[in-house]
Amino acid sequence: MYYSMAVLLYCRLLEAGALKIYAICTHGILSGSAITNINNSRFECFVVTNTIPQEKNMKLSSKIQVS
């Protein structure tokens, strides 16, 4: 899922009354401004699978968790 789609879905969930929203993805290729976008988002956390190492990204964002 592209980040812009996640933001659109996030806005829809807020409109529907959601209080906390979690993003979950597989094969998290976090490139370009992805970390900045995650840090600036209101997602409670951003969970990715462990198919791609995320140690560096986890140091750059407290919202990133690996499952």
C-alpha positions as CSV (number, residue, x, y, z in Angstrom):
1,M,0.0,0.0,0.0
2,Y,1.3,3.4,-0.9
3,Y,1.6,5.9,2.0
4,S,-0.9,8.3,0.4
5,M,-3.5,5.5,0.4
6,A,-2.7,4.8,4.1
7,V,-3.2,8.5,4.9
8,L,-6.6,8.6,3.0
9,L,-7.7,5.5,4.9
10,Y,-6.5,7.0,8.2
11,C,-8.6,10.1,7.6
12,R,-11.7,8.0,6.8
13,L,-11.2,6.1,10.0
14,L,-10.9,9.3,12.1
15,E,-14.1,10.6,10.5
16,A,-15.8,7.3,11.5
17,G,-14.7,7.9,15.1
18,A,-11.6,5.8,15.5
19,L,-9.4,6.9,18.5
20,K,-6.3,4.9,17.7
21,I,-5.1,3.7,14.3
22,Y,-2.3,1.2,13.6
23,A,-0.6,0.7,10.2
24,I,0.6,-2.8,9.4
25,C,2.4,-3.8,6.3
26,T,4.5,-6.7,4.9
27,H,7.9,-6.2,3.3
28,G,8.3,-2.7,4.6
29,I,10.6,-0.9,2.1
30,L,10.8,2.4,3.8
31,S,12.7,4.7,1.4
32,G,12.8,8.4,0.6
33,S,10.7,10.4,3.0
34,A,8.9,7.3,4.5
35,I,10.5,7.7,8.0
36,T,9.7,11.4,8.1
37,N,6.1,10.7,7.0
38,I,5.7,8.0,9.7
39,N,7.2,10.3,12.4
40,N,4.8,13.1,11.4
41,S,1.8,10.9,11.1
42,R,-0.8,10.3,13.9
43,F,-0.5,6.5,13.5
44,E,-0.2,4.9,16.9
45,C,2.5,2.7,15.5
46,F,3.7,1.3,12.2
47,V,4.2,-2.5,12.2
48,V,6.2,-4.2,9.5
49,T,7.1,-7.9,9.0
50,N,10.7,-9.0,9.5
51,T,11.3,-9.9,5.9
52,I,13.5,-6.9,5.4
53,P,15.8,-5.7,8.2
54,Q,14.4,-2.7,10.0
55,E,16.9,-2.0,12.8
56,K,18.1,1.3,11.2
57,N,14.6,2.5,10.7
58,M,13.6,1.6,14.2
59,K,16.4,3.8,15.5
60,L,15.0,6.7,13.4
61,S,11.3,6.2,14.5
62,S,9.9,5.0,17.7
63,K,6.6,4.3,15.9
64,I,8.2,1.4,13.8
65,Q,7.7,-2.1,15.3
66,V,8.7,-5.4,13.7
67,S,6.5,-8.4,14.0
